[in-house]
Amino acid sequence: MAKNDTDRLDELEIIVAHQARTVEDLNEAVIRQDREIRRLEKLVEALVERFQAVEEQVSPDVPVTKPPHW
């Protein structure tokens, strides 16, 4: 290989290494975000259940039902 080809190959290897690191970083971010979303979904579900329980205590004669579009 000529010097020019070697330099180009080195540059490409550096670029690929940086891209691989970026992909790893993005994957870690997605994993963290997925965990946070799952945690928040559980929290929202618990809050909905608590709200419905309070709502039923306030007006037990009126049934709590989801709208038809749910």
mmCIF file of the N, C-alpha and C atoms, coordinates in Angstrom:
data_MODEL
# 
_entry.id   MODEL 
# 
loop_
_atom_site.group_PDB 
_atom_site.id 
_atom_site.type_symbol 
_atom_site.label_atom_id 
_atom_site.label_alt_id 
_atom_site.label_comp_id 
_atom_site.label_asym_id 
_atom_site.label_entity_id 
_atom_site.label_seq_id 
_atom_site.pdbx_PDB_ins_code 
_atom_site.Cartn_x 
_atom_site.Cartn_y 
_atom_site.Cartn_z 
_atom_site.occupancy 
_atom_site.B_iso_or_equiv 
_atom_site.pdbx_formal_charge 
_atom_site.auth_seq_id 
_atom_site.auth_comp_id 
_atom_site.auth_asym_id 
_atom_site.auth_atom_id 
_atom_site.pdbx_PDB_model_num 
ATOM 1   N N  . MET A 1 1  ? 0.825   -1.184 0.000  1.00 0.00 ? 1  MET A N  1 
ATOM 2   C CA . MET A 1 1  ? 0.000   0.000  0.000  1.00 0.00 ? 1  MET A CA 1 
ATOM 3   C C  . MET A 1 1  ? 0.866   1.242  0.000  1.00 0.00 ? 1  MET A C  1 
ATOM 4   N N  . ALA A 1 2  ? 0.432   2.190  -0.716 1.00 0.00 ? 2  ALA A N  1 
ATOM 5   C CA . ALA A 1 2  ? 1.138   3.463  -0.720 1.00 0.00 ? 2  ALA A CA 1 
ATOM 6   C C  . ALA A 1 2  ? 0.854   4.192  0.590  1.00 0.00 ? 2  ALA A C  1 
ATOM 7   N N  . LYS A 1 3  ? 1.696   5.141  0.918  1.00 0.00 ? 3  LYS A N  1 
ATOM 8   C CA . LYS A 1 3  ? 1.530   5.920  2.154  1.00 0.00 ? 3  LYS A CA 1 
ATOM 9   C C  . LYS A 1 3  ? 0.154   6.556  2.196  1.00 0.00 ? 3  LYS A C  1 
ATOM 10  N N  . ASN A 1 4  ? -0.292  7.052  1.082  1.00 0.00 ? 4  ASN A N  1 
ATOM 11  C CA . ASN A 1 4  ? -1.593  7.702  1.005  1.00 0.00 ? 4  ASN A CA 1 
ATOM 12  C C  . ASN A 1 4  ? -2.704  6.717  1.368  1.00 0.00 ? 4  ASN A C  1 
ATOM 13  N N  . ASP A 1 5  ? -2.612  5.498  0.859  1.00 0.00 ? 5  ASP A N  1 
ATOM 14  C CA . ASP A 1 5  ? -3.629  4.483  1.161  1.00 0.00 ? 5  ASP A CA 1 
ATOM 15  C C  . ASP A 1 5  ? -3.600  4.107  2.642  1.00 0.00 ? 5  ASP A C  1 
ATOM 16  N N  . THR A 1 6  ? -2.413  4.018  3.208  1.00 0.00 ? 6  THR A N  1 
ATOM 17  C CA . THR A 1 6  ? -2.284  3.689  4.628  1.00 0.00 ? 6  THR A CA 1 
ATOM 18  C C  . THR A 1 6  ? -2.905  4.783  5.489  1.00 0.00 ? 6  THR A C  1 
ATOM 19  N N  . ASP A 1 7  ? -2.642  6.026  5.137  1.00 0.00 ? 7  ASP A N  1 
ATOM 20  C CA . ASP A 1 7  ? -3.227  7.151  5.874  1.00 0.00 ? 7  ASP A CA 1 
ATOM 21  C C  . ASP A 1 7  ? -4.752  7.135  5.776  1.00 0.00 ? 7  ASP A C  1 
ATOM 22  N N  . ARG A 1 8  ? -5.244  6.861  4.590  1.00 0.00 ? 8  ARG A N  1 
ATOM 23  C CA . ARG A 1 8  ? -6.699  6.812  4.396  1.00 0.00 ? 8  ARG A CA 1 
ATOM 24  C C  . ARG A 1 8  ? -7.314  5.677  5.211  1.00 0.00 ? 8  ARG A C  1 
ATOM 25  N N  . LEU A 1 9  ? -6.653  4.528  5.222  1.00 0.00 ? 9  LEU A N  1 
ATOM 26  C CA . LEU A 1 9  ? -7.151  3.386  5.993  1.00 0.00 ? 9  LEU A CA 1 
ATOM 27  C C  . LEU A 1 9  ? -7.151  3.713  7.487  1.00 0.00 ? 9  LEU A C  1 
ATOM 28  N N  . ASP A 1 10 ? -6.079  4.335  7.962  1.00 0.00 ? 10 ASP A N  1 
ATOM 29  C CA . ASP A 1 10 ? -6.013  4.740  9.372  1.00 0.00 ? 10 ASP A CA 1 
ATOM 30  C C  . ASP A 1 10 ? -7.154  5.698  9.714  1.00 0.00 ? 10 ASP A C  1 
ATOM 31  N N  . GLU A 1 11 ? -7.397  6.646  8.833  1.00 0.00 ? 11 GLU A N  1 
ATOM 32  C CA . GLU A 1 11 ? -8.468  7.620  9.053  1.00 0.00 ? 11 GLU A CA 1 
ATOM 33  C C  . GLU A 1 11 ? -9.836  6.927  9.103  1.00 0.00 ? 11 GLU A C  1 
ATOM 34  N N  . LEU A 1 12 ? -10.049 5.982  8.202  1.00 0.00 ? 12 LEU A N  1 
ATOM 35  C CA . LEU A 1 12 ? -11.314 5.241  8.198  1.00 0.00 ? 12 LEU A CA 1 
ATOM 36  C C  . LEU A 1 12 ? -11.478 4.412  9.472  1.00 0.00 ? 12 LEU A C  1 
ATOM 37  N N  . GLU A 1 13 ? -10.393 3.806  9.941  1.00 0.00 ? 13 GLU A N  1 
ATOM 38  C CA . GLU A 1 13 ? -10.458 3.024  11.176 1.00 0.00 ? 13 GLU A CA 1 
ATOM 39  C C  . GLU A 1 13 ? -10.797 3.913  12.368 1.00 0.00 ? 13 GLU A C  1 
ATOM 40  N N  . ILE A 1 14 ? -10.245 5.113  12.381 1.00 0.00 ? 14 ILE A N  1 
ATOM 41  C CA . ILE A 1 14 ? -10.548 6.064  13.457 1.00 0.00 ? 14 ILE A CA 1 
ATOM 42  C C  . ILE A 1 14 ? -12.023 6.458  13.403 1.00 0.00 ? 14 ILE A C  1 
ATOM 43  N N  . ILE A 1 15 ? -12.513 6.732  12.209 1.00 0.00 ? 15 ILE A N  1 
ATOM 44  C CA . ILE A 1 15 ? -13.921 7.104  12.043 1.00 0.00 ? 15 ILE A CA 1 
ATOM 45  C C  . ILE A 1 15 ? -14.834 5.973  12.513 1.00 0.00 ? 15 ILE A C  1 
ATOM 46  N N  . VAL A 1 16 ? -14.523 4.758  12.122 1.00 0.00 ? 16 VAL A N  1 
ATOM 47  C CA . VAL A 1 16 ? -15.341 3.603  12.521 1.00 0.00 ? 16 VAL A CA 1 
ATOM 48  C C  . VAL A 1 16 ? -15.302 3.431  14.041 1.00 0.00 ? 16 VAL A C  1 
ATOM 49  N N  . ALA A 1 17 ? -14.148 3.618  14.644 1.00 0.00 ? 17 ALA A N  1 
ATOM 50  C CA . ALA A 1 17 ? -14.036 3.488  16.100 1.00 0.00 ? 17 ALA A CA 1 
ATOM 51  C C  . ALA A 1 17 ? -14.902 4.533  16.801 1.00 0.00 ? 17 ALA A C  1 
ATOM 52  N N  . HIS A 1 18 ? -14.878 5.764  16.299 1.00 0.00 ? 18 HIS A N  1 
ATOM 53  C CA . HIS A 1 18 ? -15.714 6.822  16.881 1.00 0.00 ? 18 HIS A CA 1 
ATOM 54  C C  . HIS A 1 18 ? -17.197 6.504  16.700 1.00 0.00 ? 18 HIS A C  1 
ATOM 55  N N  . GLN A 1 19 ? -17.557 6.013  15.543 1.00 0.00 ? 19 GLN A N  1 
ATOM 56  C CA . GLN A 1 19 ? -18.956 5.662  15.297 1.00 0.00 ? 19 GLN A CA 1 
ATOM 57  C C  . GLN A 1 19 ? -19.400 4.507  16.191 1.00 0.00 ? 19 GLN A C  1 
ATOM 58  N N  . ALA A 1 20 ? -18.540 3.536  16.393 1.00 0.00 ? 20 ALA A N  1 
ATOM 59  C CA . ALA A 1 20 ? -18.871 2.409  17.269 1.00 0.00 ? 20 ALA A CA 1 
ATOM 60  C C  . ALA A 1 20 ? -19.099 2.908  18.695 1.00 0.00 ? 20 ALA A C  1 
ATOM 61  N N  . ARG A 1 21 ? -18.258 3.822  19.154 1.00 0.00 ? 21 ARG A N  1 
ATOM 62  C CA . ARG A 1 21 ? -18.424 4.397  20.498 1.00 0.00 ? 21 ARG A CA 1 
ATOM 63  C C  . ARG A 1 21 ? -19.732 5.180  20.585 1.00 0.00 ? 21 ARG A C  1 
ATOM 64  N N  . THR A 1 22 ? -20.047 5.930  19.542 1.00 0.00 ? 22 THR A N  1 
ATOM 65  C CA . THR A 1 22 ? -21.293 6.690  19.523 1.00 0.00 ? 22 THR A CA 1 
ATOM 66  C C  . THR A 1 22 ? -22.495 5.758  19.586 1.00 0.00 ? 22 THR A C  1 
ATOM 67  N N  . VAL A 1 23 ? -22.448 4.668  18.851 1.00 0.00 ? 23 VAL A N  1 
ATOM 68  C CA . VAL A 1 23 ? -23.544 3.687  18.874 1.00 0.00 ? 23 VAL A CA 1 
ATOM 69  C C  . VAL A 1 23 ? -23.684 3.101  20.278 1.00 0.00 ? 23 VAL A C  1 
ATOM 70  N N  . GLU A 1 24 ? -22.579 2.781  20.925 1.00 0.00 ? 24 GLU A N  1 
ATOM 71  C CA . GLU A 1 24 ? -22.622 2.251  22.295 1.00 0.00 ? 24 GLU A CA 1 
ATOM 72  C C  . GLU A 1 24 ? -23.226 3.272  23.254 1.00 0.00 ? 24 GLU A C  1 
ATOM 73  N N  . ASP A 1 25 ? -22.809 4.531  23.125 1.00 0.00 ? 25 ASP A N  1 
ATOM 74  C CA . ASP A 1 25 ? -23.345 5.590  23.987 1.00 0.00 ? 25 ASP A CA 1 
ATOM 75  C C  . ASP A 1 25 ? -24.848 5.760  23.780 1.00 0.00 ? 25 ASP A C  1 
ATOM 76  N N  . LEU A 1 26 ? -25.275 5.753  22.523 1.00 0.00 ? 26 LEU A N  1 
ATOM 77  C CA . LEU A 1 26 ? -26.697 5.898  22.224 1.00 0.00 ? 26 LEU A CA 1 
ATOM 78  C C  . LEU A 1 26 ? -27.489 4.710  22.753 1.00 0.00 ? 26 LEU A C  1 
ATOM 79  N N  . ASN A 1 27 ? -26.930 3.517  22.636 1.00 0.00 ? 27 ASN A N  1 
ATOM 80  C CA . ASN A 1 27 ? -27.601 2.326  23.156 1.00 0.00 ? 27 ASN A CA 1 
ATOM 81  C C  . ASN A 1 27 ? -27.774 2.423  24.669 1.00 0.00 ? 27 ASN A C  1 
ATOM 82  N N  . GLU A 1 28 ? -26.745 2.866  25.363 1.00 0.00 ? 28 GLU A N  1 
ATOM 83  C CA . GLU A 1 28 ? -26.842 3.038  26.812 1.00 0.00 ? 28 GLU A CA 1 
ATOM 84  C C  . GLU A 1 28 ? -27.905 4.073  27.168 1.00 0.00 ? 28 GLU A C  1 
ATOM 85  N N  . ALA A 1 29 ? -27.989 5.143  26.396 1.00 0.00 ? 29 ALA A N  1 
ATOM 86  C CA . ALA A 1 29 ? -29.004 6.166  26.645 1.00 0.00 ? 29 ALA A CA 1 
ATOM 87  C C  . ALA A 1 29 ? -30.404 5.597  26.442 1.00 0.00 ? 29 ALA A C  1 
ATOM 88  N N  . VAL A 1 30 ? -30.582 4.805  25.408 1.00 0.00 ? 30 VAL A N  1 
ATOM 89  C CA . VAL A 1 30 ? -31.891 4.190  25.145 1.00 0.00 ? 30 VAL A CA 1 
ATOM 90  C C  . VAL A 1 30 ? -32.269 3.245  26.283 1.00 0.00 ? 30 VAL A C  1 
ATOM 91  N N  . ILE A 1 31 ? -31.317 2.485  26.771 1.00 0.00 ? 31 ILE A N  1 
ATOM 92  C CA . ILE A 1 31 ? -31.578 1.562  27.882 1.00 0.00 ? 31 ILE A CA 1 
ATOM 93  C C  . ILE A 1 31 ? -32.001 2.343  29.128 1.00 0.00 ? 31 ILE A C  1 
ATOM 94  N N  . ARG A 1 32 ? -31.280 3.429  29.443 1.00 0.00 ? 32 ARG A N  1 
ATOM 95  C CA . ARG A 1 32 ? -31.644 4.260  30.600 1.00 0.00 ? 32 ARG A CA 1 
ATOM 96  C C  . ARG A 1 32 ? -33.034 4.855  30.422 1.00 0.00 ? 32 ARG A C  1 
ATOM 97  N N  . GLN A 1 33 ? -33.327 5.354  29.229 1.00 0.00 ? 33 GLN A N  1 
ATOM 98  C CA . GLN A 1 33 ? -34.631 5.954  28.974 1.00 0.00 ? 33 GLN A CA 1 
ATOM 99  C C  . GLN A 1 33 ? -35.741 4.919  29.069 1.00 0.00 ? 33 GLN A C  1 
ATOM 100 N N  . ASP A 1 34 ? -35.483 3.706  28.606 1.00 0.00 ? 34 ASP A N  1 
ATOM 101 C CA . ASP A 1 34 ? -36.488 2.646  28.697 1.00 0.00 ? 34 ASP A CA 1 
ATOM 102 C C  . ASP A 1 34 ? -36.796 2.336  30.161 1.00 0.00 ? 34 ASP A C  1 
ATOM 103 N N  . ARG A 1 35 ? -35.762 2.253  30.982 1.00 0.00 ? 35 ARG A N  1 
ATOM 104 C CA . ARG A 1 35 ? -35.972 2.007  32.417 1.00 0.00 ? 35 ARG A CA 1 
ATOM 105 C C  . ARG A 1 35 ? -36.796 3.135  33.041 1.00 0.00 ? 35 ARG A C  1 
ATOM 106 N N  . GLU A 1 36 ? -36.464 4.364  32.692 1.00 0.00 ? 36 GLU A N  1 
ATOM 107 C CA . GLU A 1 36 ? -37.181 5.517  33.244 1.00 0.00 ? 36 GLU A CA 1 
ATOM 108 C C  . GLU A 1 36 ? -38.635 5.529  32.782 1.00 0.00 ? 36 GLU A C  1 
ATOM 109 N N  . ILE A 1 37 ? -38.873 5.205  31.530 1.00 0.00 ? 37 ILE A N  1 
ATOM 110 C CA . ILE A 1 37 ? -40.245 5.146  31.008 1.00 0.00 ? 37 ILE A CA 1 
ATOM 111 C C  . ILE A 1 37 ? -41.040 4.082  31.749 1.00 0.00 ? 37 ILE A C  1 
ATOM 112 N N  . ARG A 1 38 ? -40.448 2.918  31.954 1.00 0.00 ? 38 ARG A N  1 
ATOM 113 C CA . ARG A 1 38 ? -41.148 1.843  32.684 1.00 0.00 ? 38 ARG A CA 1 
ATOM 114 C C  . ARG A 1 38 ? -41.471 2.276  34.114 1.00 0.00 ? 38 ARG A C  1 
ATOM 115 N N  . ARG A 1 39 ? -40.521 2.943  34.754 1.00 0.00 ? 39 ARG A N  1 
ATOM 116 C CA . ARG A 1 39 ? -40.747 3.427  36.120 1.00 0.00 ? 39 ARG A CA 1 
ATOM 117 C C  . ARG A 1 39 ? -41.885 4.441  36.143 1.00 0.00 ? 39 ARG A C  1 
ATOM 118 N N  . LEU A 1 40 ? -41.871 5.361  35.201 1.00 0.00 ? 40 LEU A N  1 
ATOM 119 C CA . LEU A 1 40 ? -42.912 6.385  35.140 1.00 0.00 ? 40 LEU A CA 1 
ATOM 120 C C  . LEU A 1 40 ? -44.273 5.791  34.808 1.00 0.00 ? 40 LEU A C  1 
ATOM 121 N N  . GLU A 1 41 ? -44.300 4.779  33.939 1.00 0.00 ? 41 GLU A N  1 
ATOM 122 C CA . GLU A 1 41 ? -45.569 4.116  33.620 1.00 0.00 ? 41 GLU A CA 1 
ATOM 123 C C  . GLU A 1 41 ? -46.164 3.470  34.867 1.00 0.00 ? 41 GLU A C  1 
ATOM 124 N N  . LYS A 1 42 ? -45.329 2.821  35.669 1.00 0.00 ? 42 LYS A N  1 
ATOM 125 C CA . LYS A 1 42 ? -45.817 2.209  36.909 1.00 0.00 ? 42 LYS A CA 1 
ATOM 126 C C  . LYS A 1 42 ? -46.329 3.277  37.868 1.00 0.00 ? 42 LYS A C  1 
ATOM 127 N N  . LEU A 1 43 ? -45.618 4.388  37.940 1.00 0.00 ? 43 LEU A N  1 
ATOM 128 C CA . LEU A 1 43 ? -46.033 5.481  38.812 1.00 0.00 ? 43 LEU A CA 1 
ATOM 129 C C  . LEU A 1 43 ? -47.377 6.054  38.368 1.00 0.00 ? 43 LEU A C  1 
ATOM 130 N N  . VAL A 1 44 ? -47.539 6.274  37.080 1.00 0.00 ? 44 VAL A N  1 
ATOM 131 C CA . VAL A 1 44 ? -48.805 6.792  36.557 1.00 0.00 ? 44 VAL A CA 1 
ATOM 132 C C  . VAL A 1 44 ? -49.936 5.810  36.842 1.00 0.00 ? 44 VAL A C  1 
ATOM 133 N N  . GLU A 1 45 ? -49.675 4.532  36.642 1.00 0.00 ? 45 GLU A N  1 
ATOM 134 C CA . GLU A 1 45 ? -50.699 3.508  36.908 1.00 0.00 ? 45 GLU A CA 1 
ATOM 135 C C  . GLU A 1 45 ? -51.120 3.541  38.381 1.00 0.00 ? 45 GLU A C  1 
ATOM 136 N N  . ALA A 1 46 ? -50.147 3.660  39.281 1.00 0.00 ? 46 ALA A N  1 
ATOM 137 C CA . ALA A 1 46 ? -50.460 3.726  40.711 1.00 0.00 ? 46 ALA A CA 1 
ATOM 138 C C  . ALA A 1 46 ? -51.255 4.986  41.034 1.00 0.00 ? 46 ALA A C  1 
ATOM 139 N N  . LEU A 1 47 ? -50.890 6.102  40.421 1.00 0.00 ? 47 LEU A N  1 
ATOM 140 C CA . LEU A 1 47 ? -51.617 7.348  40.662 1.00 0.00 ? 47 LEU A CA 1 
ATOM 141 C C  . LEU A 1 47 ? -53.046 7.272  40.149 1.00 0.00 ? 47 LEU A C  1 
ATOM 142 N N  . VAL A 1 48 ? -53.246 6.653  39.005 1.00 0.00 ? 48 VAL A N  1 
ATOM 143 C CA . VAL A 1 48 ? -54.596 6.487  38.458 1.00 0.00 ? 48 VAL A CA 1 
ATOM 144 C C  . VAL A 1 48 ? -55.434 5.650  39.415 1.00 0.00 ? 48 VAL A C  1 
ATOM 145 N N  . GLU A 1 49 ? -54.861 4.562  39.920 1.00 0.00 ? 49 GLU A N  1 
ATOM 146 C CA . GLU A 1 49 ? -55.591 3.710  40.860 1.00 0.00 ? 49 GLU A CA 1 
ATOM 147 C C  . GLU A 1 49 ? -55.950 4.473  42.129 1.00 0.00 ? 49 GLU A C  1 
ATOM 148 N N  . ARG A 1 50 ? -55.015 5.263  42.641 1.00 0.00 ? 50 ARG A N  1 
ATOM 149 C CA . ARG A 1 50 ? -55.291 6.062  43.847 1.00 0.00 ? 50 ARG A CA 1 
ATOM 150 C C  . ARG A 1 50 ? -56.368 7.098  43.568 1.00 0.00 ? 50 ARG A C  1 
ATOM 151 N N  . PHE A 1 51 ? -56.289 7.747  42.428 1.00 0.00 ? 51 PHE A N  1 
ATOM 152 C CA . PHE A 1 51 ? -57.287 8.755  42.064 1.00 0.00 ? 51 PHE A CA 1 
ATOM 153 C C  . PHE A 1 51 ? -58.669 8.123  41.962 1.00 0.00 ? 51 PHE A C  1 
ATOM 154 N N  . GLN A 1 52 ? -58.749 6.967  41.325 1.00 0.00 ? 52 GLN A N  1 
ATOM 155 C CA . GLN A 1 52 ? -60.033 6.292  41.180 1.00 0.00 ? 52 GLN A CA 1 
ATOM 156 C C  . GLN A 1 52 ? -60.586 5.881  42.538 1.00 0.00 ? 52 GLN A C  1 
ATOM 157 N N  . ALA A 1 53 ? -59.720 5.427  43.438 1.00 0.00 ? 53 ALA A N  1 
ATOM 158 C CA . ALA A 1 53 ? -60.169 5.044  44.778 1.00 0.00 ? 53 ALA A CA 1 
ATOM 159 C C  . ALA A 1 53 ? -60.721 6.252  45.525 1.00 0.00 ? 53 ALA A C  1 
ATOM 160 N N  . VAL A 1 54 ? -60.032 7.374  45.435 1.00 0.00 ? 54 VAL A N  1 
ATOM 161 C CA . VAL A 1 54 ? -60.506 8.597  46.090 1.00 0.00 ? 54 VAL A CA 1 
ATOM 162 C C  . VAL A 1 54 ? -61.814 9.052  45.457 1.00 0.00 ? 54 VAL A C  1 
ATOM 163 N N  . GLU A 1 55 ? -61.879 9.001  44.154 1.00 0.00 ? 55 GLU A N  1 
ATOM 164 C CA . GLU A 1 55 ? -63.085 9.427  43.446 1.00 0.00 ? 55 GLU A CA 1 
ATOM 165 C C  . GLU A 1 55 ? -64.283 8.559  43.844 1.00 0.00 ? 55 GLU A C  1 
ATOM 166 N N  . GLU A 1 56 ? -64.071 7.271  44.012 1.00 0.00 ? 56 GLU A N  1 
ATOM 167 C CA . GLU A 1 56 ? -65.152 6.370  44.421 1.00 0.00 ? 56 GLU A CA 1 
ATOM 168 C C  . GLU A 1 56 ? -65.599 6.662  45.852 1.00 0.00 ? 56 GLU A C  1 
ATOM 169 N N  . GLN A 1 57 ? -64.673 7.064  46.706 1.00 0.00 ? 57 GLN A N  1 
ATOM 170 C CA . GLN A 1 57 ? -65.029 7.397  48.086 1.00 0.00 ? 57 GLN A CA 1 
ATOM 171 C C  . GLN A 1 57 ? -65.839 8.684  48.150 1.00 0.00 ? 57 GLN A C  1 
ATOM 172 N N  . VAL A 1 58 ? -65.524 9.622  47.278 1.00 0.00 ? 58 VAL A N  1 
ATOM 173 C CA . VAL A 1 58 ? -66.217 10.907 47.269 1.00 0.00 ? 58 VAL A CA 1 
ATOM 174 C C  . VAL A 1 58 ? -67.633 10.749 46.743 1.00 0.00 ? 58 VAL A C  1 
ATOM 175 N N  . SER A 1 59 ? -67.800 10.002 45.675 1.00 0.00 ? 59 SER A N  1 
ATOM 176 C CA . SER A 1 59 ? -69.136 9.794  45.108 1.00 0.00 ? 59 SER A CA 1 
ATOM 177 C C  . SER A 1 59 ? -69.317 8.315  44.777 1.00 0.00 ? 59 SER A C  1 
ATOM 178 N N  . PRO A 1 60 ? -69.639 7.501  45.789 1.00 0.00 ? 60 PRO A N  1 
ATOM 179 C CA . PRO A 1 60 ? -69.729 6.060  45.554 1.00 0.00 ? 60 PRO A CA 1 
ATOM 180 C C  . PRO A 1 60 ? -70.916 5.647  44.685 1.00 0.00 ? 60 PRO A C  1 
ATOM 181 N N  . ASP A 1 61 ? -71.917 6.509  44.538 1.00 0.00 ? 61 ASP A N  1 
ATOM 182 C CA . ASP A 1 61 ? -73.089 6.154  43.741 1.00 0.00 ? 61 ASP A CA 1 
ATOM 183 C C  . ASP A 1 61 ? -72.831 6.245  42.242 1.00 0.00 ? 61 ASP A C  1 
ATOM 184 N N  . VAL A 1 62 ? -71.842 7.024  41.850 1.00 0.00 ? 62 VAL A N  1 
ATOM 185 C CA . VAL A 1 62 ? -71.560 7.210  40.429 1.00 0.00 ? 62 VAL A CA 1 
ATOM 186 C C  . VAL A 1 62 ? -70.423 6.263  40.045 1.00 0.00 ? 62 VAL A C  1 
ATOM 187 N N  . PRO A 1 63 ? -70.677 5.305  39.149 1.00 0.00 ? 63 PRO A N  1 
ATOM 188 C CA . PRO A 1 63 ? -69.607 4.376  38.765 1.00 0.00 ? 63 PRO A CA 1 
ATOM 189 C C  . PRO A 1 63 ? -68.526 5.083  37.946 1.00 0.00 ? 63 PRO A C  1 
ATOM 190 N N  . VAL A 1 64 ? -67.298 4.678  38.162 1.00 0.00 ? 64 VAL A N  1 
ATOM 191 C CA . VAL A 1 64 ? -66.173 5.224  37.408 1.00 0.00 ? 64 VAL A CA 1 
ATOM 192 C C  . VAL A 1 64 ? -65.921 4.285  36.237 1.00 0.00 ? 64 VAL A C  1 
ATOM 193 N N  . THR A 1 65 ? -66.170 4.780  35.046 1.00 0.00 ? 65 THR A N  1 
ATOM 194 C CA . THR A 1 65 ? -65.954 3.972  33.849 1.00 0.00 ? 65 THR A CA 1 
ATOM 195 C C  . THR A 1 65 ? -65.125 4.756  32.861 1.00 0.00 ? 65 THR A C  1 
ATOM 196 N N  . LYS A 1 66 ? -64.454 4.031  32.010 1.00 0.00 ? 66 LYS A N  1 
ATOM 197 C CA . LYS A 1 66 ? -63.655 4.679  30.971 1.00 0.00 ? 66 LYS A CA 1 
ATOM 198 C C  . LYS A 1 66 ? -64.577 5.144  29.853 1.00 0.00 ? 66 LYS A C  1 
ATOM 199 N N  . PRO A 1 67 ? -64.220 6.241  29.200 1.00 0.00 ? 67 PRO A N  1 
ATOM 200 C CA . PRO A 1 67 ? -65.013 6.686  28.055 1.00 0.00 ? 67 PRO A CA 1 
ATOM 201 C C  . PRO A 1 67 ? -64.989 5.630  26.947 1.00 0.00 ? 67 PRO A C  1 
ATOM 202 N N  . PRO A 1 68 ? -65.988 5.639  26.061 1.00 0.00 ? 68 PRO A N  1 
ATOM 203 C CA . PRO A 1 68 ? -66.057 4.609  25.024 1.00 0.00 ? 68 PRO A CA 1 
ATOM 204 C C  . PRO A 1 68 ? -64.859 4.598  24.071 1.00 0.00 ? 68 PRO A C  1 
ATOM 205 N N  . HIS A 1 69 ? -64.153 5.707  23.933 1.00 0.00 ? 69 HIS A N  1 
ATOM 206 C CA . HIS A 1 69 ? -63.020 5.742  23.000 1.00 0.00 ? 69 HIS A CA 1 
ATOM 207 C C  . HIS A 1 69 ? -61.761 5.123  23.597 1.00 0.00 ? 69 HIS A C  1 
ATOM 208 N N  . TRP A 1 70 ? -61.781 4.653  24.812 1.00 0.00 ? 70 TRP A N  1 
ATOM 209 C CA . TRP A 1 70 ? -60.624 4.012  25.427 1.00 0.00 ? 70 TRP A CA 1 
ATOM 210 C C  . TRP A 1 70 ? -60.675 2.595  25.110 1.00 0.00 ? 70 TRP A C  1 
# 
